[in-house]
């Protein structure tokens, strides 16, 4: 009760008194562990639970709580042992069976995990299935275990047996197609992937499987751009996509993928024209973002540049595309062709030509918002963040209700170190009040990363650390949020999604956002080390050199006393400020747990005693998860 009322100190005092009065009480140890768990100190909580189990080893509640902490901390051997005890003590509970199976799965003991599922299936013989969906998920989970065992033949046979009972037909079809491909049953795989493409012709994974079946290989390749493609493979893929384009005439993917594997110049030119020209006519701003990966190959980059130049010349002289000279284009077509030419030149590093083409497009249609965004991007790539921010803001002002433009303008302002202007701009789309608190609550990491970088460039190390630390806290919260799923997913039988979640969480600290924040924190701590100390000046150093040994010792003692006094005064002032803030915390920034932020400027973070030790700890995490 006291812990729920945020009186943690009193709660800990009471539970410690209880343990002292009756050290053999499992209730006291259990409550002690619950307090540590609420504070996310899982290591101490596990010790308390083990202490409770020493006095009452068959307590189901304590064993369940212990197993949740063990999987949270990835103590997999202990997790397996605890779940096995729970299954032995209460074999009638379905949850005990499948949590034990998941524990074995995580330990890569696939044969035993399949055996547990088989044993549970035998208990269902002669009984009515309560939930078709949950039963279906159980069967698909067992099939997944068979696949991870490395026995695709058995998995395929099992899939055929359970097909009438499976509710998720799409997952079943995808699994069957992948297994057929793996078993080199290419004719059957073709049929399976054709059925999947009929359902969704825009799915690149289905296309990769269909291509592999056509080429009679078990390796499915989604992007052929940088892969080796011989003449026979290109011919086979060209024939395949000619048929698919007839079968799915409205599919964008069927027209886009040939651009990756095309190596013949004439075929590539025809395919590129057929793909890009309709988007230029429609005025699709994202066209270049789609074809940009093609520019990583020198041959395709040069050929695309020549094609765009020929289109532009033809449109300027005749108002038509070269491939359709009888069809006169609308005026906006030349504008979007100029945009494409500008973006291609920018990607090739020709800033002058890029600006020339984008200026011509703006002169043609000065009311098109996207043109100003493209111009800002050119200045960004040219290394001029101030001009980039100016033109991005110009585009934002043309549509004040566009959240995307507001976000881009904010990002560009931060890159130009216009922190105050960026805060005012982003506040237009946040709730009334403290926009920083709103952005923190929404885990708006891009803003915190850009703000941290801006403050670091400006030399405001405290605020830089504050923003980077906010990103780190978001990832800590994401890691903690998995706690609620340890029982929920098993109860709802979403076992496949649950195991994928655990594997995702295992690599969470390697996410690009965390890596960027961690590198920023390391850089900031190193700058704190390099920052000259305020307390030691050149005059003081010279005065110390002129003193005798006794005078130097006396001066050093005096300096230490002064520093200790200043530190004590600072701590007292901080405590008084914290009490004042807690007394009137309304409208102040609070974190997810409702605690008031007593260090909004990051001054305390920048005043760390051992910045090198902090930087080393972060660097160790990076070496483990993002080497």
TIGU-291164 format. One line per field, with one value per residue (C-alpha): residue in one letter; x, y, z; chain. Coordinates in Angstrom, 3 decimals, always signed. Layout:
BEGIN
residu <- [a, ...]
xx <- [X, ...]
yy <- [Y, ...]
zz <- [Z, ...]
chaine <- [A, ...]
This chain:
BEGIN
residu <- [x, x, x, x, x, x, x, x, x, x, x, x, x, x, x, x, x, x, x, x, x, x, x, x, x, x, x, x, x, x, x, x, x, x, x, x, x, x, x, x, x, x, x, x, x, x, x, x, x, x, x, x, x, x, x, x, x, x, x, x, x, x, x, x, x, x, x, x, x, x, x, x, x, x, x, x, x, x, x, x, x, x, x, x, x, x, x, x, x, x, x, x, x, x, x, x, x, x, x, x, x, x, x, x, x, x, x, x, x, x, x, x, x, x, x, x, x, x, x, x, x, x, x, x, x, x, x, x, x, x, x, x, x, x, x, x, x, x, x, x, x, x, x, x, x, x, x, x, x, x, x, x, x, x, x, x, x, x, x, x, x, x, x, x, x, x, x, x, x, x, x, x, x, x, x, x, x, x, x, x, x, x, x, x, x, x, x, x, x, x, x, x, x, x, x, x, x, x, x, x, x, x, x, x, x, x, x, x, x, x, x, x, x, x, x, x, x, x, x, x, x, x, x, x, x, x, x, x, x, x, x, x, x, x, x, x, x, x, x, x, x, x, x, x, x, x, x, x, x, x, x, x, x, x, x, x, x, x, x, x, x, x, x, x, x, x, x, x, x, x, x, x, x, x, x, x, x, x, x, x, x, x, x, x, x, x, x, x, x, x, x, x, x, x, x, x, x, x, x, x, x, x, x, x, x, x, x, x, x, x, x, x, x, x, x, x, x, x, x, x, x, x, x, x, x, x, x, x, x, x, x, x, x, x, x, x, x, x, x, x, x, x, x, x, x, x, x, x, x, x, x, x, x, x, x, x, x, x, x, x, x, x, x, x, x, x, x, x, x, x, x, x, x, x, x, x, x, x, x, x, x, x, x, x, x, x, x, x, x, x, x, x, x, x, x, x, x, x, x, x, x, x, x, x, x, x, x, x, x, x, x, x, x, x, x, x, x, x, x, x, x, x, x, x, x, x, x, x, x, x, x, x, x, x, x, x, x, x, x, x, x, x, x, x, x, x, x, x, x, x, x, x, x, x, x, x, x, x, x, x, x, x, x, x, x, x, x, x, x, x, x, x, x, x, x, x, x, x, x, x, x, x, x, x, x, x, x, x, x, x, x, x, x, x, x, x, x, x, x, x, x, x, x, x, x, x, x, x, x, x, x, x, x, x, x, x, x, x, x, x, x, x, x, x, x, x, x, x, x, x, x, x, x, x, x, x, x, x, x, x, x, x, x, x, x, x, x, x, x, x, x, x, x, x, x, x, x, x, x, x, x, x, x, x, x, x, x, x, x, x, x, x, x, x, x, x, x, x, x, x, x, x, x, x, x, x, x, x, x, x, x, x, x, x, x, x, x, x, x, x, x, x, x, x, x, x, x, x, x, x, x, x, x, x, x, x, x, x, x, x, x, x, x, x, x, x, x]
xx <- [+0.000, +2.753, +4.636, +1.530, +1.247, +4.836, +6.107, +8.867, +11.210, +8.552, +7.581, +11.177, +11.547, +8.415, +9.339, +12.866, +11.403, +9.132, +12.069, +14.020, +11.083, +10.467, +13.243, +11.479, +8.315, +7.805, +5.273, +7.884, +10.415, +7.792, +6.680, +10.338, +10.801, +7.666, +9.084, +12.349, +10.416, +8.391, +11.707, +12.986, +15.775, +15.186, +18.422, +17.544, +13.931, +15.097, +17.202, +14.168, +11.968, +14.591, +14.656, +10.892, +11.118, +13.633, +10.873, +7.966, +9.354, +5.968, +4.335, +2.896, +2.540, +6.182, +7.368, +5.347, +6.727, +10.253, +9.913, +8.762, +11.831, +14.093, +12.881, +13.022, +16.675, +17.278, +18.306, +17.210, +18.541, +16.778, +13.651, +13.556, +14.022, +11.286, +8.760, +9.439, +8.692, +5.450, +4.397, +5.151, +3.165, +0.157, -0.011, -3.685, -2.857, -2.300, -0.146, +2.409, +2.821, +3.468, +5.601, +7.824, +7.861, +8.858, +11.596, +13.024, +12.652, +14.696, +17.368, +17.401, +16.279, +13.840, +13.284, +12.250, +10.005, +8.224, +7.860, +6.164, +3.675, +3.028, +2.383, -0.096, -1.863, -2.425, -4.232, -6.716, -7.769, -11.488, -12.139, -13.835, -11.625, -12.634, -10.991, -10.216, -7.804, -5.753, -5.628, -4.526, -1.742, -0.566, -0.311, +1.543, +3.928, +4.706, +5.342, +7.717, +9.624, +9.989, +11.383, +13.909, +14.948, +16.193, +13.667, +11.744, +10.369, +8.711, +7.477, +5.880, +4.176, +2.910, +1.601, -0.478, -1.911, -2.972, -4.281, -8.005, -7.533, -5.470, -7.332, -4.464, -4.517, -2.101, +0.589, +0.023, +0.412, +3.557, +5.100, +4.257, +5.737, +8.962, +9.266, +8.669, +11.423, +13.755, +13.100, +13.853, +10.308, +10.370, +7.296, +5.113, +6.755, +5.832, +2.188, +2.294, +3.901, +1.577, -1.353, +0.230, +0.899, -2.716, -3.636, -1.018, +1.071, +2.816, +4.577, +8.309, +8.849, +6.403, +8.203, +11.551, +10.199, +8.646, +11.923, +13.841, +11.388, +11.778, +15.580, +15.417, +17.439, +16.715, +18.077, +15.320, +16.660, +14.417, +16.830, +19.021, +20.614, +24.056, +23.854, +25.512, +23.011, +24.121, +22.451, +20.392, +19.058, +18.169, +16.368, +14.367, +13.424, +12.485, +10.125, +8.644, +7.904, +6.498, +3.899, +3.353, +2.862, +0.152, -1.420, -1.212, -1.285, -1.863, +0.986, +3.784, +6.165, +5.882, +7.176, +9.751, +11.634, +12.901, +14.909, +17.032, +17.954, +18.111, +21.670, +20.896, +20.997, +18.119, +15.866, +16.675, +15.900, +12.526, +11.664, +12.728, +10.722, +7.639, +7.976, +8.904, +6.909, +3.441, +4.606, +6.006, +2.700, +0.808, +3.234, +4.308, +6.934, +8.309, +9.448, +13.109, +13.113, +11.950, +14.569, +17.435, +18.925, +19.489, +22.017, +24.398, +25.443, +27.555, +26.060, +22.477, +23.242, +24.734, +21.951, +19.235, +20.922, +20.940, +17.291, +16.183, +18.157, +16.538, +13.086, +13.758, +15.028, +12.033, +9.548, +11.126, +11.252, +8.101, +6.102, +6.192, +8.212, +10.596, +8.899, +5.425, +5.925, +2.257, +0.948, +1.302, +1.998, +0.338, +2.441, +3.115, +5.010, +8.006, +8.062, +8.273, +10.896, +12.957, +12.549, +13.771, +16.749, +17.555, +17.415, +19.584, +22.189, +22.108, +22.673, +25.616, +27.145, +26.483, +24.999, +25.086, +23.098, +20.681, +19.958, +19.574, +16.918, +15.009, +14.982, +13.543, +10.848, +9.994, +9.804, +7.448, +5.150, +5.990, +2.978, +4.138, +5.156, +7.289, +9.731, +10.897, +11.432, +13.563, +15.553, +16.203, +17.457, +19.936, +21.386, +21.565, +23.568, +25.790, +26.662, +24.703, +22.276, +21.284, +20.018, +18.444, +16.514, +15.419, +13.928, +12.368, +10.628, +9.519, +7.783, +6.260, +4.656, +2.829, +0.760, +0.687, -1.627, +0.870, +2.500, +5.146, +6.358, +6.375, +8.472, +10.957, +11.266, +11.939, +14.599, +16.338, +16.258, +17.959, +20.615, +21.208, +21.501, +18.323, +17.138, +14.662, +13.013, +12.770, +11.071, +8.498, +7.856, +7.379, +5.137, +2.537, +1.619, +1.932, -0.591, -0.948, +1.657, +5.221, +6.016, +9.230, +7.256, +4.770, +7.531, +9.186, +5.929, +5.431, +9.011, +9.792, +13.384, +14.223, +13.645, +15.750, +18.589, +18.629, +18.376, +21.227, +23.413, +22.550, +23.344, +26.584, +27.653, +26.717, +28.758, +25.777, +26.892, +24.231, +21.295, +23.017, +23.334, +19.740, +18.410, +20.650, +19.712, +16.025, +16.569, +18.351, +15.411, +12.974, +14.873, +14.943, +11.153, +10.761, +12.848, +10.746, +7.457, +8.037, +7.373, +3.606, +3.796, +5.405, +2.028, -0.303, +1.160, +1.187, -2.353, -3.543, -1.389, +0.433, +3.592, +5.278, +4.900, +6.095, +9.342, +9.982, +9.411, +11.961, +14.520, +13.826, +14.348, +17.627, +19.065, +17.378, +20.585, +21.853, +19.046, +20.377, +18.613, +20.240, +23.632, +23.417, +22.400, +25.116, +27.797, +26.539, +26.796, +30.322, +31.347, +29.777, +31.520, +34.855, +34.260, +33.472, +36.851, +38.586, +36.746, +39.055, +38.260, +36.670, +38.270, +41.881, +43.224, +46.621, +47.161, +46.457, +48.846, +51.576, +50.963, +51.271, +54.599, +56.017, +54.974, +57.017, +56.037, +54.315, +52.436, +51.368, +50.044, +48.147, +46.650, +45.628, +43.890, +42.081, +40.996, +39.602, +37.611, +36.193, +35.225, +33.564, +31.622, +30.522, +29.452, +27.435, +25.746, +24.945, +23.432, +21.349, +20.144, +19.296, +17.343, +15.437, +14.682, +13.477, +11.148, +9.834, +9.254, +7.493, +5.249, +4.109, +4.700, +1.615, +2.508, +6.056, +7.634, +7.029, +8.318, +6.308, +6.088, +4.765, +8.045, +8.968, +12.074, +14.442, +17.168, +15.524, +18.768, +20.964, +23.314, +23.507, +24.228, +27.113, +28.515, +29.257, +32.283, +33.792, +32.773, +35.348, +33.789, +30.339, +31.634, +33.353, +30.141, +28.215, +31.011, +30.896, +27.192, +27.927, +30.696, +28.339, +25.305, +26.607, +30.193]
yy <- [+0.000, +2.445, +1.578, +2.337, +5.693, +6.489, +6.149, +3.762, +4.544, +3.703, +0.583, -0.698, +0.039, -1.930, -4.964, -5.022, -4.936, -7.832, -9.896, -9.190, -10.221, -13.436, -14.288, -17.545, -15.818, -16.390, -13.537, -11.011, -12.196, -12.217, -8.658, -7.621, -8.996, -7.230, -3.897, -4.487, -5.538, -2.311, -0.415, -2.528, -3.983, -7.477, -9.001, -8.206, -9.262, -12.690, -13.072, -12.247, -14.730, -17.430, -16.564, -17.014, -20.365, -21.661, -21.509, -22.528, -24.265, -25.231, -21.802, -21.442, -17.665, -17.124, -19.591, -17.776, -14.399, -15.814, -17.272, -13.906, -12.209, -14.947, -14.596, -10.799, -11.046, -13.859, -16.343, -19.095, -22.145, -20.903, -20.140, -23.711, -25.155, -22.993, -23.662, -27.387, -27.297, -25.419, -27.934, -30.843, -29.267, -28.233, -30.153, -29.262, -25.623, -25.109, -22.065, -24.181, -26.500, -23.782, -21.550, -24.595, -25.228, -21.605, -21.872, -24.920, -23.125, -20.170, -22.625, -24.123, -27.494, -27.924, -31.679, -31.406, -28.423, -30.417, -33.277, -30.966, -29.765, -33.388, -34.385, -31.545, -32.525, -36.010, -34.497, -32.916, -36.209, -36.758, -33.188, -30.345, -27.471, -24.301, -21.763, -22.529, -19.624, -20.595, -24.221, -23.070, -20.946, -23.925, -26.072, -23.374, -22.899, -26.604, -26.410, -23.494, -25.600, -28.343, -25.812, -24.471, -28.049, -28.176, -30.802, -29.139, -32.454, -33.271, -29.677, -29.887, -33.174, -31.737, -28.665, -30.860, -32.704, -29.582, -27.589, -28.200, -26.945, -23.840, -20.544, -18.346, -19.512, -16.834, -17.869, -21.492, -20.727, -18.664, -21.413, -24.114, -22.106, -21.484, -25.170, -26.312, -23.984, -25.207, -28.835, -27.982, -28.836, -25.964, -26.814, -27.002, -23.830, -21.980, -22.870, -21.856, -18.483, -17.802, -18.255, -15.835, -13.273, -13.525, -12.418, -9.648, -8.833, -5.957, -8.235, -8.260, -11.412, -13.347, -12.084, -13.212, -16.713, -16.838, -15.724, -18.402, -21.063, -19.819, -19.935, -23.298, -22.157, -22.234, -18.700, -16.070, -12.627, -9.591, -7.039, -8.018, -4.598, -5.508, -9.254, -11.109, -11.798, -13.889, -13.830, -16.978, -15.696, -12.339, -14.014, -16.225, -13.288, -11.133, -13.839, -14.214, -10.504, -10.168, -12.732, -11.147, -7.671, -9.068, -10.917, -7.930, -4.818, -2.466, -3.813, -1.304, -3.956, -6.007, -2.990, -1.901, -5.148, -5.618, -2.399, -4.186, -7.313, -5.696, -5.720, -5.256, -1.495, -1.467, -3.554, -1.323, +1.851, +0.497, -0.745, +2.502, +4.599, +2.424, +2.716, +6.392, +8.177, +7.519, +8.842, +11.988, +12.567, +12.123, +14.327, +11.799, +13.516, +10.232, +8.890, +9.686, +8.108, +4.891, +4.853, +6.294, +2.853, +2.295, +5.134, +3.066, +1.305, +3.467, +2.061, +2.628, +6.095, +7.267, +5.715, +7.271, +10.658, +10.363, +9.284, +12.222, +14.656, +13.301, +13.587, +17.168, +18.184, +16.598, +18.212, +21.654, +21.450, +19.492, +19.104, +15.307, +12.364, +10.782, +7.391, +8.839, +11.745, +11.948, +12.389, +15.978, +16.263, +18.590, +21.597, +20.030, +17.157, +19.309, +20.687, +17.213, +16.214, +19.224, +18.038, +14.558, +16.057, +18.225, +15.281, +13.150, +15.919, +16.396, +12.676, +12.808, +15.730, +18.378, +21.046, +23.844, +21.830, +20.662, +24.229, +25.340, +22.712, +23.246, +27.011, +26.432, +24.208, +26.861, +29.526, +27.254, +26.528, +28.737, +27.492, +23.855, +23.225, +20.151, +22.161, +24.180, +20.993, +19.578, +22.808, +22.674, +19.105, +20.211, +22.824, +20.196, +17.867, +20.800, +21.404, +24.643, +23.939, +27.606, +27.924, +24.474, +25.536, +28.777, +27.050, +24.244, +26.813, +28.625, +25.450, +24.914, +28.353, +27.437, +24.851, +25.427, +22.438, +19.920, +17.975, +16.472, +19.921, +21.073, +18.072, +18.555, +22.288, +21.533, +18.984, +21.377, +24.195, +21.957, +21.035, +24.770, +25.110, +27.230, +25.469, +28.084, +28.475, +24.688, +24.416, +27.048, +25.329, +21.833, +23.225, +24.069, +20.381, +19.447, +19.731, +22.942, +23.315, +22.062, +20.812, +19.157, +17.064, +16.119, +15.094, +13.057, +11.286, +10.466, +9.083, +11.476, +10.306, +12.040, +15.415, +14.500, +13.219, +16.308, +18.571, +16.726, +17.122, +20.843, +21.487, +19.542, +21.732, +24.828, +23.619, +23.234, +19.864, +19.615, +19.950, +17.665, +14.949, +15.550, +14.836, +11.827, +10.424, +10.792, +8.507, +6.009, +6.108, +5.405, +2.239, +1.246, +1.701, -0.397, -3.110, -2.949, -2.981, -6.586, -7.595, -7.477, -9.835, -12.777, -14.008, -12.297, -13.857, -17.375, -16.967, -15.786, -18.427, -15.876, -17.919, -17.201, -13.445, -13.735, -15.501, -12.977, -10.177, -11.651, -11.956, -8.377, -7.152, -9.062, -6.848, -3.627, -1.857, -2.232, -0.080, +2.856, +5.435, +4.120, +3.804, +7.422, +8.604, +6.504, +7.888, +11.379, +10.686, +9.316, +12.385, +14.670, +12.964, +13.236, +16.956, +17.288, +15.714, +18.099, +21.133, +23.283, +23.317, +26.532, +26.304, +26.284, +29.347, +30.212, +32.741, +30.130, +27.680, +30.318, +31.257, +27.632, +27.335, +30.240, +28.767, +26.669, +23.086, +24.032, +26.950, +24.776, +22.122, +24.756, +26.252, +22.834, +22.057, +25.386, +24.717, +21.292, +22.771, +25.438, +22.833, +20.649, +23.638, +24.653, +21.096, +20.867, +24.185, +23.054, +19.794, +21.664, +24.105, +21.242, +19.492, +22.671, +23.264, +19.680, +20.068, +23.339, +21.761, +18.736, +21.069, +22.870, +20.378, +21.307, +22.110, +20.829, +18.154, +14.676, +11.361, +8.229, +7.348, +10.784, +12.058, +15.707, +16.454, +18.319, +18.767, +20.139, +21.683, +18.650, +20.523, +17.600, +15.192, +17.369, +17.632, +13.906, +12.998, +10.416, +11.089, +8.649, +5.792, +6.725, +6.839, +3.467, +1.825, +3.116, +2.029, -1.502, -1.694, -0.548, -3.102, -5.889, -4.935, -2.791, -3.887]
zz <- [+0.000, +0.928, -2.254, -4.318, -2.508, -3.585, -0.028, -0.972, +1.920, +4.499, +2.545, +2.537, +6.239, +7.066, +4.975, +6.427, +9.905, +8.930, +7.666, +10.871, +13.021, +11.054, +8.659, +7.730, +6.537, +2.810, +2.800, +3.952, +1.376, -1.353, -0.575, -0.387, -3.898, -5.135, -3.915, -5.751, -8.857, -8.806, -8.732, -11.651, -9.530, -10.860, -9.580, -5.958, -6.573, -7.761, -4.598, -2.463, -4.337, -3.885, -0.200, -0.045, -1.858, +0.691, +3.271, +1.030, -2.078, -3.549, -3.602, -7.121, -6.952, -6.022, -8.656, -11.344, -10.309, -10.249, -13.746, -15.123, -13.695, -15.021, -18.598, -18.253, -17.197, -19.739, -17.058, -19.429, -17.516, -14.375, -16.430, -17.749, -14.263, -12.713, -15.478, -15.269, -11.536, -12.199, -14.853, -12.535, -9.702, -11.839, -15.140, -15.693, -16.531, -20.261, -19.603, -17.724, -20.709, -23.255, -21.070, -20.521, -24.287, -24.935, -22.311, -24.082, -27.422, -26.176, -25.008, -28.537, -27.191, -30.054, -29.799, -26.163, -26.940, -29.660, -27.179, -24.674, -27.314, -28.384, -24.777, -24.366, -27.608, -26.202, -23.218, -25.653, -27.244, -26.857, -25.686, -27.520, -28.721, -26.885, -29.216, -32.849, -33.102, -30.052, -31.184, -34.635, -33.141, -31.088, -34.217, -36.169, -33.256, -33.258, -36.996, -36.430, -33.904, -36.515, -38.975, -36.474, -35.718, -39.310, -40.467, -43.339, -44.647, -41.350, -41.077, -44.543, -43.705, -40.428, -42.252, -44.543, -41.539, -39.639, -42.628, -41.869, -38.288, -39.103, -39.083, -40.331, -43.951, -45.193, -42.726, -43.682, -47.406, -46.821, -44.697, -47.235, -50.125, -48.193, -47.228, -50.818, -51.972, -49.248, -50.240, -53.905, -54.991, -57.465, -59.525, -56.425, -55.088, -58.311, -57.822, -54.153, -54.827, -57.768, -55.377, -52.909, -55.642, -56.743, -53.230, -52.955, -56.051, -54.200, -51.662, -52.447, -50.388, -52.558, -55.653, -54.243, -53.673, -57.144, -58.714, -56.810, -57.992, -61.575, -61.322, -59.489, -56.498, -52.774, -52.241, -52.429, -53.383, -52.957, -54.440, -57.374, -57.766, -56.461, -57.116, -59.979, -62.770, -65.748, -69.172, -68.554, -65.223, -66.742, -69.612, -67.233, -65.019, -67.989, -69.221, -65.739, -65.360, -68.830, -67.773, -64.369, -65.871, -68.144, -65.205, -62.836, -65.042, -62.103, -59.955, -59.299, -57.976, -61.177, -63.098, -60.496, -59.825, -63.419, -62.972, -60.364, -62.322, -65.783, -67.133, -70.832, -71.546, -74.040, -71.804, -68.821, -70.804, -71.919, -68.404, -66.754, -69.186, -68.738, -64.972, -64.488, -67.208, -65.677, -62.302, -63.924, -65.697, -62.425, -60.492, -57.829, -55.609, -54.215, -57.589, -57.047, -53.571, -55.254, -58.016, -55.948, -55.083, -58.827, -58.829, -56.705, -59.924, -62.230, -65.444, -64.351, -62.955, -66.259, -68.315, -66.140, -66.490, -70.284, -70.348, -68.190, -70.353, -73.508, -71.949, -70.890, -74.332, -76.054, -73.669, -74.052, -77.851, -78.715, -75.508, -75.811, -74.543, -77.083, -76.726, -77.443, -79.912, -80.860, -77.306, -76.117, -72.384, -69.870, -68.668, -65.237, -66.879, -67.751, -64.201, -62.655, -65.216, -64.102, -60.520, -61.446, -63.321, -60.289, -57.889, -60.169, -60.423, -56.635, -56.089, -58.485, -56.552, -59.224, -56.956, -59.544, -62.080, -59.394, -58.289, -61.906, -62.619, -59.352, -59.895, -63.358, -61.828, -59.207, -61.917, -63.857, -60.859, -57.860, -55.863, -55.650, -52.031, -52.762, -54.873, -51.867, -49.885, -52.704, -52.892, -49.148, -49.534, -52.200, -49.838, -47.081, -49.310, -50.296, -46.622, -46.143, -43.252, -42.846, -46.427, -46.205, -43.100, -44.756, -47.799, -45.786, -43.599, -46.743, -47.863, -44.414, -44.473, -47.675, -45.776, -42.026, -41.500, -42.912, -40.068, -42.360, -43.468, -39.849, -38.852, -41.699, -40.965, -37.295, -38.172, -40.578, -37.999, -35.469, -38.002, -38.500, -34.671, -34.492, -31.349, -30.090, -33.500, -33.813, -30.403, -31.383, -34.725, -33.345, -30.607, -33.262, -33.418, -29.740, -26.945, -24.977, -22.255, -22.150, -25.650, -24.458, -21.989, -24.702, -27.079, -24.337, -23.507, -27.199, -27.364, -30.209, -30.548, -33.818, -32.125, -29.095, -31.260, -33.462, -30.386, -28.713, -31.792, -31.994, -28.330, -28.668, -31.584, -29.552, -26.586, -24.224, -22.904, -20.203, -22.567, -25.074, -22.432, -21.356, -24.844, -25.445, -22.026, -22.911, -25.898, -23.671, -21.245, -24.087, -24.946, -21.284, -21.183, -24.327, -22.706, -19.529, -21.463, -22.474, -18.858, -19.363, -22.334, -20.517, -19.298, -21.778, -24.941, -23.533, -22.246, -25.668, -27.438, -29.631, -29.121, -32.451, -32.017, -28.402, -29.271, -32.057, -29.552, -27.144, -29.930, -30.987, -27.430, -27.223, -29.964, -28.879, -27.865, -31.409, -32.856, -34.954, -32.757, -29.590, -31.278, -32.388, -28.907, -27.261, -29.577, -28.762, -25.026, -25.374, -27.391, -24.771, -21.860, -23.660, -24.159, -20.448, -19.712, -22.104, -20.722, -18.570, -14.861, -13.613, -10.190, -11.352, -13.136, -14.478, -11.652, -8.969, -10.598, -10.725, -7.091, -6.020, -7.836, -5.812, -2.423, -0.092, +0.642, +3.921, +2.346, -0.605, +1.788, +3.763, +0.559, -0.716, +2.596, +2.438, -1.138, -0.208, +2.687, +0.387, -2.205, +0.437, +1.760, -1.753, -2.494, +0.728, -0.028, -3.564, -2.287, +0.281, -2.357, -4.742, -1.986, -1.158, -4.837, -5.229, -2.244, -3.630, -7.029, -5.544, -3.544, -6.671, -9.453, -11.450, -15.056, -14.659, -16.791, -15.404, -16.583, -17.310, -13.593, -12.639, -11.161, -11.620, -13.651, -11.301, -13.919, -17.086, -18.352, -17.716, -15.394, -12.981, -15.844, -17.040, -13.480, -13.293, -11.169, -13.510, -17.129, -18.481, -16.522, -17.846, -21.410, -20.990, -19.763, -22.790, -25.097, -23.677, -24.544, -28.094, -28.483, -27.377, -29.470, -32.345, -33.012]
chaine <- [A, A, A, A, A, A, A, A, A, A, A, A, A, A, A, A, A, A, A, A, A, A, A, A, A, A, A, A, A, A, A, A, A, A, A, A, A, A, A, A, A, A, A, A, A, A, A, A, A, A, A, A, A, A, A, A, A, A, A, A, A, A, A, A, A, A, A, A, A, A, A, A, A, A, A, A, A, A, A, A, A, A, A, A, A, A, A, A, A, A, A, A, A, A, A, A, A, A, A, A, A, A, A, A, A, A, A, A, A, A, A, A, A, A, A, A, A, A, A, A, A, A, A, A, A, A, A, A, A, A, A, A, A, A, A, A, A, A, A, A, A, A, A, A, A, A, A, A, A, A, A, A, A, A, A, A, A, A, A, A, A, A, A, A, A, A, A, A, A, A, A, A, A, A, A, A, A, A, A, A, A, A, A, A, A, A, A, A, A, A, A, A, A, A, A, A, A, A, A, A, A, A, A, A, A, A, A, A, A, A, A, A, A, A, A, A, A, A, A, A, A, A, A, A, A, A, A, A, A, A, A, A, A, A, A, A, A, A, A, A, A, A, A, A, A, A, A, A, A, A, A, A, A, A, A, A, A, A, A, A, A, A, A, A, A, A, A, A, A, A, A, A, A, A, A, A, A, A, A, A, A, A, A, A, A, A, A, A, A, A, A, A, A, A, A, A, A, A, A, A, A, A, A, A, A, A, A, A, A, A, A, A, A, A, A, A, A, A, A, A, A, A, A, A, A, A, A, A, A, A, A, A, A, A, A, A, A, A, A, A, A, A, A, A, A, A, A, A, A, A, A, A, A, A, A, A, A, A, A, A, A, A, A, A, A, A, A, A, A, A, A, A, A, A, A, A, A, A, A, A, A, A, A, A, A, A, A, A, A, A, A, A, A, A, A, A, A, A, A, A, A, A, A, A, A, A, A, A, A, A, A, A, A, A, A, A, A, A, A, A, A, A, A, A, A, A, A, A, A, A, A, A, A, A, A, A, A, A, A, A, A, A, A, A, A, A, A, A, A, A, A, A, A, A, A, A, A, A, A, A, A, A, A, A, A, A, A, A, A, A, A, A, A, A, A, A, A, A, A, A, A, A, A, A, A, A, A, A, A, A, A, A, A, A, A, A, A, A, A, A, A, A, A, A, A, A, A, A, A, A, A, A, A, A, A, A, A, A, A, A, A, A, A, A, A, A, A, A, A, A, A, A, A, A, A, A, A, A, A, A, A, A, A, A, A, A, A, A, A, A, A, A, A, A, A, A, A, A, A, A, A, A, A, A, A, A, A, A, A, A, A, A, A, A, A, A, A, A, A, A, A, A, A, A, A, A, A, A, A, A, A, A, A, A, A, A, A, A, A, A, A, A, A, A, A, A, A, A, A, A, A, A, A, A, A, A, A, A, A, A, A, A, A, A, A, A, A]
